[in-house]
Amino acid sequence: MLDPRSLGVYVLTSSGYVPGRGHLEVGLAAIEGGATAIQLRAPAFGDGDLLPIATELANRCRDAHVLFIVNDRVDVAVAAGADGAHVGHDDDPIGARERLGPERVLGVSVLTLAEARAAEAAGADYLGVTVWATTTKPEAVPVDLDGLRAIVRGTPLPVVGIGGIHMDNIHEVLATGAVGVAVVSAVGAAPDAVAATARFAELVRTFNPSDPDQP
C-alpha cells in the first residue's frame, strides 16, 4: 500500500536545462538531496533509450528507499522494475492498472473532481493536479489553489500539486491538504540540484498547517 509520505518531495527528471545534466543526473541529484519520489519523464526518448536509464534509477531509488515512477511508459516501468507509472488524464488508467498489476503504484493526472473519482475507480493510488501554468508543460491545464483544494477534499486518494511550484509558494500548495509537491525545473535547472532538492525537503518537513504566518 502506498505511503502518502513518499509523495512529499516529488522530483520529475528533466534534460537540457544545464549542460551535461540529463535525466539520470537529475534523478541521482534528487536522491542525494532527499527527494521522497522521483518520476522519470522523458517523452522524447524511445523505449530502447529509456529502459537503461529507468533500470539504473530503479536500482538507485530502491537502495535509497525512494519511490520511483515512470511517466506514461507502463511497459518500461514494469521492465525496469520501477515502483509504478504515472499516466495523464486523457490516457487509459484502467489499462495501465491491468498492465502494472495490483502491486505497483499508479498515479493519474486529473483536472476535475469527476476525473479524480474516475481515476480512483480505475485503481489509481494517487493523483497529480496542475496548480499553476508552467512552461515545462504548457499544454497542462492549471486549476489554481481552489481547484486543487476541491479535488483534495473530494477524494480519499493522496494528491500531489505540480506546475509553477517554487520555494516561495510551496506552503500555499500544502495548505490545501495536498500531501506533496512535484517539481521539474526548480530542481533540474537549479545551479545546485542537490541543494535545491534538500531545500524543498526542508520546507515540506517543516510545514505546519496550523501556522498561517509561515513563509
C-alpha positions in Angstrom: 0.0 0.0 0.0 1.3 3.5 -0.9 2.5 5.6 2.0 1.4 9.2 1.2 4.6 10.4 2.9 6.5 9.0 0.0 5.0 11.7 -2.2 6.1 14.7 -0.2 9.1 15.8 -2.3 8.4 14.5 -5.8 11.0 15.4 -8.5 10.4 14.9 -12.2 13.5 14.4 -14.2 14.5 16.8 -17.0 17.2 17.3 -19.5 18.7 20.3 -21.3 18.5 23.0 -18.5 22.1 22.6 -17.5 24.8 21.3 -19.9 25.8 17.7 -19.0 22.8 17.3 -16.7 20.4 14.7 -18.2 17.6 12.7 -16.7 19.9 10.3 -14.9 22.0 13.1 -13.4 18.8 14.9 -12.2 17.4 11.8 -10.7 20.7 11.0 -8.8 20.9 14.5 -7.5 17.3 14.4 -6.3 18.1 11.1 -4.4 21.1 12.7 -2.8 19.1 15.8 -1.9 16.4 13.9 -0.1 13.6 13.5 -2.6 10.9 11.0 -1.5 9.8 10.2 -5.0 11.3 10.5 -8.5 9.5 10.3 -11.8 11.4 9.6 -15.0 9.7 11.8 -17.6 11.4 11.7 -20.9 8.8 11.9 -23.7 11.4 12.4 -26.4 13.1 9.1 -25.7 12.3 5.8 -27.3 11.7 2.8 -25.1 15.1 1.4 -26.0 16.9 4.5 -24.9 14.7 5.0 -21.8 15.0 1.5 -20.4 18.6 1.6 -19.3 18.1 4.9 -17.5 14.9 3.6 -15.9 16.7 0.5 -14.7 19.5 2.5 -13.2 17.2 4.8 -11.4 15.0 2.0 -10.2 18.0 0.3 -8.6 19.3 3.5 -7.1 15.9 4.5 -5.7 15.4 1.0 -4.3 18.7 1.3 -2.4 17.7 4.7 -1.1 14.1 3.8 -0.3 12.8 6.4 -2.7 9.6 5.8 -4.7 10.4 5.5 -8.4 7.8 6.2 -11.1 8.0 6.2 -14.9 5.9 8.7 -16.8 3.5 7.2 -19.3 5.6 4.2 -20.3 3.9 1.5 -18.4 5.8 -1.3 -20.2 9.2 0.4 -19.4 8.2 0.8 -15.8 7.5 -2.9 -15.5 10.6 -4.0 -17.4 12.8 -1.7 -15.3 11.5 -2.8 -12.0 10.1 0.6 -11.2 7.6 1.0 -8.3 5.0 2.2 -10.7 3.9 4.5 -13.5 2.0 7.8 -13.9 -0.4 8.5 -16.8 -2.2 11.6 -18.0 -5.9 12.5 -17.6 -6.6 11.6 -21.2 -4.8 8.2 -21.0 -6.3 4.9 -20.0 -5.9 4.3 -16.3 -7.8 1.0 -16.4 -5.4 -0.4 -19.0 -2.4 1.0 -17.1 -3.6 -0.7 -13.9 -4.0 -4.0 -15.7 -0.5 -3.8 -17.2 1.1 -2.7 -13.9 -0.7 -5.4 -11.9 -2.0 -4.9 -8.4 1.3 -4.4 -6.5 2.8 -1.5 -8.4 1.8 2.2 -7.9 -0.4 4.0 -10.4 -0.6 7.8 -10.5 -3.1 9.7 -12.6 -3.2 13.4 -13.6 -6.6 14.9 -13.2 -8.3 18.2 -13.9 -11.6 17.8 -12.1 -13.2 16.1 -9.2 -15.1 13.9 -11.7 -11.8 12.8 -13.2 -10.4 12.2 -9.7 -13.3 9.9 -8.9 -12.9 8.1 -12.2 -9.2 7.6 -11.6 -10.0 6.2 -8.1 -12.5 3.7 -9.6 -9.8 2.7 -12.2 -7.4 1.8 -9.4 -5.2 4.9 -9.0 -3.1 5.1 -5.9 -2.5 8.9 -6.0 -3.4 11.9 -8.2 -1.4 14.7 -9.7 -3.0 18.1 -10.2 -1.6 21.1 -12.1 -1.9 24.1 -9.9 -0.4 26.9 -12.0 0.6 27.3 -15.6 4.2 26.2 -16.4 6.5 26.4 -19.4 7.7 23.0 -18.6 4.4 21.5 -19.8 2.5 24.4 -21.5 -0.4 22.1 -22.5 -1.2 21.2 -18.9 -4.4 23.0 -17.7 -3.9 24.7 -14.3 -6.8 24.6 -11.8 -5.3 27.1 -9.2 -5.3 26.6 -5.5 -9.1 26.5 -5.3 -9.3 23.7 -7.9 -6.6 21.7 -6.1 -8.4 22.2 -2.8 -11.7 20.9 -4.2 -10.0 17.8 -5.5 -8.2 17.1 -2.3 -11.4 17.4 -0.3 -13.4 15.3 -2.8 -11.3 12.2 -2.9 -9.6 9.9 -0.3 -6.6 9.5 -2.6 -3.4 11.4 -1.8 -3.0 14.4 -4.1 0.3 16.0 -5.3 0.4 19.5 -6.7 2.5 20.3 -9.7 3.1 23.2 -12.0 4.6 26.6 -11.2 5.7 25.5 -7.7 8.8 27.0 -6.2 10.2 27.6 -2.8 8.1 30.7 -2.1 4.7 29.1 -2.8 5.2 25.6 -1.6 3.3 26.1 1.6 0.3 27.5 -0.2 0.1 24.2 -2.0 0.5 22.1 1.1 -2.1 24.2 2.9 -4.8 22.9 0.5 -4.3 19.4 2.0 -2.0 18.1 -0.8 0.4 15.5 0.5 3.3 16.8 -1.5 4.7 18.9 -4.3 6.1 17.9 -7.6 8.8 20.0 -9.3 10.7 19.9 -12.6 12.7 23.0 -13.4 13.0 24.1 -9.8 15.5 21.2 -9.4 16.6 20.4 -12.9 17.5 24.0 -13.8 18.9 24.9 -10.3 22.6 25.7 -10.1 22.9 23.0 -7.5 20.2 20.4 -7.9 21.2 18.5 -4.7 20.9 21.7 -2.6 17.6 22.7 -4.3 16.1 19.3 -3.5 17.3 19.5 0.1 15.7 22.9 0.5 12.3 21.6 -0.8 12.6 18.6 1.5 13.2 21.0 4.4 10.2 23.1 3.5 7.9 20.1 3.3 9.3 18.7 6.6 8.8 21.9 8.5 5.3 22.8 7.1 2.9 23.5 9.9 -0.8 23.7 8.7 -1.8 25.5 11.9 0.7 28.3 11.4 -0.8 30.9 8.9 2.3 33.1 9.2 4.9 30.7 8.0 6.6 31.7 4.7 
